Amino acid sequence: MNIQGIIFDWNGTLWNKAEQTLFPEAVEVLEHCKNKGYKIALLSRMSNEHFEEKKEQIKETDIASYF
């Protein structure tokens, strides 16, 4: 199998909405993907009114550099 890229969803995959924090394994998984040379992307279904909120969550977690 030749994996070239991985797409991550924000809520429920990397971000624990109930706890308002990253899942404990999120950074480790992203680092693993980076080390393997995978192209990674982040997506999330949201309304325009929540865009800035999610953007700030991503900035505050310091994971933006992976994407």
C-alpha positions in Angstrom: 0.0 0.0 0.0 1.4 3.4 -1.0 -0.1 6.1 1.3 0.7 9.5 0.0 -1.5 11.7 2.3 -3.8 11.7 5.2 -6.8 13.9 5.9 -7.7 14.6 9.5 -11.0 15.8 10.8 -10.8 18.4 13.6 -13.7 17.6 16.0 -13.6 14.1 17.4 -10.4 13.1 15.7 -7.7 15.6 16.9 -9.9 17.9 19.1 -11.9 16.7 22.0 -14.9 19.0 21.9 -16.2 18.0 25.3 -12.9 18.7 27.0 -11.9 21.6 24.7 -8.4 20.2 24.2 -6.4 18.0 21.8 -6.7 14.3 22.3 -3.6 13.0 24.1 -2.3 11.1 21.0 -2.9 13.9 18.5 0.5 15.4 18.4 2.2 12.0 18.4 0.1 10.9 15.5 0.8 14.1 13.5 4.6 13.8 14.3 4.6 10.2 13.1 2.9 11.2 9.8 5.4 14.0 9.3 8.3 11.7 10.0 6.9 9.2 7.4 6.8 12.0 4.9 3.0 11.9 4.4 1.2 15.0 3.2 -1.4 15.8 5.8 -4.5 18.1 5.7 -7.0 19.2 8.2 -10.7 19.7 7.5 -13.8 20.4 9.5 -17.4 20.9 8.7 -18.5 24.2 10.2 -20.6 27.3 9.6 -18.9 30.6 8.9 -19.8 31.8 12.4 -17.5 29.1 14.0 -14.6 29.5 11.6 -12.6 32.0 13.7 -13.2 30.0 16.8 -11.7 26.8 15.2 -8.9 28.8 13.7 -7.9 30.1 17.2 -8.2 26.6 18.7 -5.7 25.3 16.1 -3.3 28.2 16.7 -3.5 27.7 20.5 -2.6 24.0 20.2 0.6 24.7 18.2 -0.3 22.0 15.6 -0.7 24.5 12.7 2.9 23.8 11.6 1.9 20.2 10.6 -0.5 21.4 8.0 
